[in-house]
Amino acid sequence: MSDQEKRADGPELVSEGTPSEGIAVKLAEFELHLARAMRPVDAPEGFASRVMERTAGSAQKIVIMRPRSGLLRMQAWMGGAVAAALALGMFGAEQIHQHREQARADQQFALAVRVTDHALDQTREQLQHAGLNLGE
């Protein structure tokens, strides 16, 4: 392709780097080919009249869609409502599960505190019997 043809078809590739920049050059080439392929092109002569003739002949094939009524309209949004209810149910179940886990953790902590207090009380008593008073 001559320089004049390149300028007429669109942008041209100018590489300033080394051949080791292969990916960048290939990408630039791709963009160049894409820009050339997408340049504006005039429609062929008589195109508009041919399209209008075809559309005039297909006027009998137009399908009229009537709006849905009653039960059909309800079916259209019923799937969305069911999905929303399921999502809300899953959220509620997760909240209940977390609440129960927190209550169980609180019970275990309270038990651990009682056990620790009991063990400390026994240790204090043993130290007092041994004659060591730590003062409370």
PALUMNU-100916 format. One line per 2 residues: number of its first residue (from 1); their letters; for each residue x, y, z of C-alpha. Coordinates in pm, 1 decimal. Layout:
NUM	A	X,Y,Z  ...
//
This chain:
1	MS	0.0,0.0,0.0  142.5,335.4,-96.0
3	DQ	179.0,629.7,141.5  -93.7,813.7,-44.0
5	EK	-335.7,519.5,-2.6  -257.6,496.7,369.7
7	RA	-337.2,862.8,417.9  -661.7,828.5,217.1
9	DG	-777.1,522.3,416.4  -720.7,669.2,760.1
11	PE	-448.8,686.7,1025.3  -113.4,522.8,972.0
13	LV	115.4,333.4,1207.6  435.2,506.3,1317.7
15	SE	663.8,282.5,1524.2  930.6,458.7,1724.4
17	GT	1033.6,164.8,1944.7  1237.6,-148.1,1906.2
19	PS	1106.7,-475.4,1763.8  1102.9,-618.5,2119.0
21	EG	791.2,-413.9,2186.5  593.2,-668.6,1983.8
23	IA	273.1,-662.5,2183.7  243.6,-284.7,2176.7
25	VK	312.3,-277.5,1804.8  55.9,-553.7,1734.3
27	LA	-201.0,-368.2,1941.3  -128.2,-47.5,1753.1
29	EF	-162.4,-236.1,1422.4  -494.5,-381.3,1535.4
31	EL	-622.2,-36.3,1631.9  -504.4,98.9,1297.0
33	HL	-687.3,-174.2,1102.8  -996.3,-121.4,1317.6
35	AR	-993.9,255.1,1255.5  -962.1,196.0,881.1
37	AM	-1241.1,-62.3,878.4  -1478.0,166.0,1067.6
39	RP	-1428.8,477.7,859.7  -1751.0,633.5,725.6
41	VD	-1869.8,496.3,391.2  -2143.3,642.1,172.7
43	AP	-2445.1,420.8,107.3  -2473.9,277.1,-245.5
45	EG	-2693.9,459.5,-493.7  -3062.0,371.5,-460.2
47	FA	-3018.5,209.6,-116.8  -3282.2,423.7,54.4
49	SR	-3544.1,356.5,-214.2  -3481.4,-22.2,-197.3
51	VM	-3526.8,-19.5,180.6  -3847.9,179.5,153.9
53	ER	-3984.2,-64.6,-109.0  -3914.9,-362.0,118.3
55	TA	-4080.8,-199.8,418.9  -4388.6,-106.8,216.7
57	GS	-4436.7,-471.9,120.4  -4407.0,-596.3,477.8
59	AQ	-4674.5,-369.3,625.8  -4916.8,-664.2,631.7
61	KI	-4681.6,-865.6,854.3  -4699.7,-627.6,1151.6
63	VI	-4796.6,-804.5,1473.6  -4992.2,-608.0,1730.3
65	MR	-4916.3,-698.5,2091.7  -5209.2,-646.6,2323.5
67	PR	-5142.2,-553.5,2686.3  -5160.7,-835.6,2934.5
69	SG	-5458.4,-851.6,3159.8  -5547.7,-1001.3,3495.9
71	LL	-5380.1,-1333.0,3564.3  -5114.8,-1297.4,3294.2
73	RM	-4999.3,-962.9,3434.9  -4980.3,-1113.8,3783.6
75	QA	-4766.1,-1401.9,3656.4  -4516.2,-1155.3,3515.2
77	WM	-4417.0,-1016.6,3856.9  -4489.6,-1329.5,4063.2
79	GG	-4139.5,-1470.5,4005.0  -3980.1,-1150.7,4131.6
81	AV	-4203.1,-1149.6,4438.7  -4113.6,-1510.8,4518.5
83	AA	-3741.5,-1435.1,4479.4  -3771.6,-1131.7,4707.3
85	AL	-3958.3,-1336.5,4970.3  -3691.3,-1606.7,4959.3
87	AL	-3414.2,-1351.1,4996.1  -3593.8,-1191.1,5290.8
89	GM	-3645.0,-1532.6,5449.9  -3275.7,-1618.2,5412.7
91	FG	-3180.5,-1283.8,5568.9  -3417.5,-1342.7,5861.0
93	AE	-3286.4,-1696.2,5914.7  -2928.2,-1565.2,5919.3
95	QI	-3021.8,-1301.0,6177.6  -3186.8,-1563.9,6400.6
97	HQ	-2880.3,-1787.8,6368.4  -2645.4,-1503.6,6464.5
99	HR	-2865.2,-1410.7,6762.3  -2860.1,-1769.9,6889.4
101	EQ	-2482.7,-1795.3,6842.4  -2434.7,-1471.1,7037.8
103	AR	-2660.8,-1597.9,7320.1  -2464.7,-1925.4,7332.6
105	AD	-2133.8,-1735.1,7344.2  -2268.5,-1515.0,7627.5
107	QQ	-2372.7,-1824.5,7825.8  -2030.0,-1984.9,7778.2
109	FA	-1856.8,-1663.9,7887.6  -2074.8,-1637.2,8199.6
111	LA	-1995.4,-2000.8,8286.6  -1623.5,-1940.2,8235.3
113	VR	-1637.3,-1636.4,8467.2  -1817.2,-1839.9,8737.9
115	VT	-1565.6,-2124.7,8710.5  -1274.9,-1879.5,8729.0
117	DH	-1427.5,-1700.9,9031.8  -1479.8,-2034.3,9206.5
119	AL	-1119.5,-2139.3,9136.3  -987.4,-1805.9,9266.4
121	DQ	-1200.6,-1835.1,9582.2  -1059.4,-2182.9,9648.9
123	TR	-704.3,-2057.8,9591.9  -757.7,-1767.4,9836.0
125	EQ	-892.7,-2009.0,10100.5  -592.3,-2238.1,10058.8
127	LQ	-354.1,-1945.0,10090.6  -531.6,-1821.9,10405.0
129	HA	-507.1,-2169.3,10563.6  -139.3,-2166.1,10482.0
131	GL	-106.7,-1837.8,10669.9  -70.4,-1604.8,10373.6
133	NL	-321.1,-1320.4,10366.7  -314.1,-1129.1,10036.5
135	GE	-573.5,-871.9,10137.3  -876.7,-818.1,9932.5
//
